[in-house]
């Protein structure tokens, strides 16, 4: 199950790091990418389930954050 909505992806633009929606530090193992790395989700599941895949059409991952990650400019 995608839990990426629990992460405040925009926080990296203001604090320099990702945080949880409540402002606490990002928890490991929450994002789908973390779940793939921890063998809790397959790459196939990631591609079909995750709603926050950067640069994917229809992704909920913020374009501003992707631009920042690619250029270093917010």
C-alpha positions in Angstrom: 0.0 0.0 0.0 1.3 3.4 -0.9 1.9 5.6 2.2 3.8 8.3 0.4 0.9 10.7 1.2 2.2 10.7 4.8 5.3 12.5 3.7 5.5 16.3 3.2 7.4 16.3 0.0 7.4 20.1 -0.2 9.4 20.4 3.1 12.6 19.8 1.3 12.2 23.2 -0.4 12.1 25.0 3.0 14.0 22.8 5.4 16.4 20.9 3.1 14.9 17.6 4.1 11.7 15.6 3.9 9.4 15.6 6.9 6.3 13.8 7.8 3.0 15.7 7.4 3.0 16.5 11.1 6.4 18.1 10.9 8.4 15.2 12.5 11.4 13.8 10.7 10.7 11.5 7.8 10.3 7.9 9.0 12.3 5.3 7.2 10.2 2.6 5.4 7.2 4.8 4.7 7.8 5.7 1.1 7.3 3.1 -1.6 10.9 3.6 -2.7 12.0 2.6 0.8 9.7 -0.4 0.7 11.3 -1.6 -2.5 14.8 -1.1 -1.0 13.7 -3.1 2.1 12.1 -5.9 0.0 8.7 -5.1 1.3 7.4 -4.2 -2.1 8.5 -5.4 -5.6 9.4 -2.9 -8.3 6.4 -4.1 -10.2 4.2 -3.2 -7.3 6.0 0.2 -7.0 5.2 1.0 -10.6 1.6 0.0 -10.3 0.7 1.1 -6.8 2.8 4.2 -5.9 1.1 7.5 -6.6 4.2 9.6 -6.0 6.7 8.4 -8.7 8.7 11.5 -9.8 8.2 12.5 -13.4 5.5 9.9 -14.1 2.4 11.2 -15.9 -0.3 11.8 -13.3 2.0 11.4 -10.3 1.2 13.3 -7.1 4.9 14.0 -6.6 5.3 17.8 -6.7 6.8 19.1 -9.9 8.5 21.9 -7.8 10.3 19.3 -5.8 11.4 17.3 -8.9 12.7 20.6 -10.4 14.6 21.3 -7.2 16.1 17.8 -7.2 17.2 18.1 -10.8 18.6 21.6 -10.6 19.3 22.3 -6.9 17.3 25.5 -7.3 14.0 26.0 -5.5 
